[in-house]
Amino acid sequence: MIREPVKGYHRAIRRGFEAAGGEIIASTDADTIVGPDWLSGIAGTLAPDDVVACGGVFRFNDGPLQVRLLGFLGRLNYHIAGANMAVKRSAYHACGGFSSNVNLGADVELGQRLTKTEK
């Protein structure tokens, strides 16, 4: 566990990514249940040199119907999401990491910058 004293999604995830070790940084939410092959799937997906990040599907199992529906519709919009994503450390640093200016949608904004990262 890493403590981030200042509130905000972007601050917490940025702090976690800065503290992470290894060549690949993976992220999932505290209430997300990942499959037994989650990490090996990430490693395989990011093995090619020209792939810098990946994301996967997830669904909301609880909460209001509108939230669960939003999660389902999110499968139609391809972008990385902090609830299920991974990025090569080198690409993360090359694009500047999570922006300190974006809170809501920080993961999507990171993905947009990653698409422009030199491979």
C-alpha positions as CSV (number, residue, x, y, z in Angstrom):
1,M,0.0,0.0,0.0
2,I,1.2,3.5,-0.9
3,R,-0.3,6.5,0.9
4,E,-1.2,9.6,-1.0
5,P,-2.3,12.3,1.4
6,V,-3.9,14.6,-1.2
7,K,-7.3,13.5,-2.4
8,G,-8.0,12.8,-6.1
9,Y,-8.0,9.8,-8.4
10,H,-5.2,11.3,-10.6
11,R,-3.0,11.9,-7.5
12,A,-3.6,8.3,-6.1
13,I,-3.0,6.5,-9.4
14,R,0.0,8.7,-10.3
15,R,1.6,8.0,-6.9
16,G,1.0,4.2,-7.3
17,F,2.5,4.2,-10.8
18,E,5.5,6.1,-9.6
19,A,6.1,3.6,-6.8
20,A,5.6,0.5,-8.9
21,G,8.5,-1.7,-9.9
22,G,9.1,-3.7,-13.0
23,E,9.0,-3.1,-16.7
24,I,5.2,-3.3,-16.9
25,I,2.8,-1.4,-14.6
26,A,-0.7,-3.0,-14.2
27,S,-3.7,-1.3,-12.7
28,T,-7.0,-2.6,-11.4
29,D,-9.6,-1.2,-9.0
30,A,-9.8,-2.4,-5.4
31,D,-13.3,-3.8,-6.1
32,T,-12.3,-5.5,-9.4
33,I,-12.0,-9.2,-9.5
34,V,-9.4,-10.3,-12.1
35,G,-9.1,-13.8,-13.6
36,P,-6.3,-16.2,-12.7
37,D,-4.5,-15.5,-16.0
38,W,-4.8,-11.7,-15.8
39,L,-1.0,-11.1,-15.4
40,S,0.1,-13.6,-17.9
41,G,-2.4,-12.2,-20.4
42,I,-1.0,-8.7,-19.9
43,A,2.6,-10.0,-20.3
44,G,1.6,-11.7,-23.6
45,T,-0.2,-8.7,-24.9
46,L,2.6,-6.4,-24.2
47,A,5.4,-8.7,-25.5
48,P,5.6,-7.2,-29.0
49,D,7.9,-4.1,-29.1
50,D,5.3,-2.0,-30.9
51,V,2.6,-2.5,-28.1
52,V,3.0,0.0,-25.3
53,A,-0.3,-0.4,-23.3
54,C,-3.4,-2.6,-23.1
55,G,-6.7,-2.6,-21.4
56,G,-9.5,-5.1,-20.9
57,V,-13.2,-5.4,-20.4
58,F,-14.7,-5.1,-17.0
59,R,-18.2,-4.8,-15.7
60,F,-19.9,-3.2,-12.7
61,N,-21.6,-5.9,-10.6
62,D,-23.3,-3.6,-8.1
63,G,-24.6,0.0,-7.9
64,P,-27.5,1.6,-9.7
65,L,-28.7,0.3,-13.0
66,Q,-27.4,3.4,-14.8
67,V,-23.9,2.8,-13.6
68,R,-24.0,-0.9,-14.6
69,L,-25.4,0.1,-18.0
70,L,-22.6,2.7,-18.4
71,G,-20.0,0.0,-17.7
72,F,-21.6,-2.2,-20.3
73,L,-21.7,0.5,-22.9
74,G,-18.0,1.3,-22.2
75,R,-17.2,-2.0,-23.9
76,L,-18.1,-0.3,-27.2
77,N,-15.7,2.6,-26.6
78,Y,-12.1,1.3,-26.9
79,H,-9.8,3.0,-24.5
80,I,-7.6,2.0,-21.5
81,A,-9.4,2.3,-18.2
82,G,-7.7,2.3,-14.7
83,A,-10.0,-0.6,-13.7
84,N,-8.2,-2.9,-16.0
85,M,-5.1,-1.6,-17.8
86,A,-1.3,-2.1,-18.1
87,V,1.5,0.0,-19.7
88,K,5.1,-0.5,-20.3
89,R,7.1,1.7,-17.8
90,S,9.2,3.2,-20.6
91,A,6.1,4.4,-22.5
92,Y,4.5,5.7,-19.4
93,H,7.5,7.8,-18.6
94,A,8.0,8.8,-22.2
95,C,4.6,10.4,-22.4
96,G,4.8,12.1,-19.1
97,G,2.6,9.7,-17.0
98,F,-0.7,10.6,-15.6
99,S,-1.4,14.3,-15.9
100,S,-1.7,16.3,-12.7
101,N,-4.2,18.5,-14.4
102,V,-6.8,15.8,-15.3
103,N,-8.8,13.9,-12.6
104,L,-11.9,12.5,-14.1
105,G,-10.8,10.6,-17.2
106,A,-7.1,10.6,-16.3
107,D,-6.8,7.1,-17.6
108,V,-8.5,7.9,-20.9
109,E,-6.3,11.0,-21.3
110,L,-3.2,8.9,-20.6
111,G,-4.2,6.5,-23.3
112,Q,-4.6,9.3,-25.8
113,R,-1.0,10.4,-25.2
114,L,0.3,6.8,-25.2
115,T,-1.0,6.4,-28.8
116,K,1.5,9.2,-29.8
117,T,4.4,7.6,-27.9
118,E,7.4,6.6,-30.0
119,K,7.5,2.8,-30.1
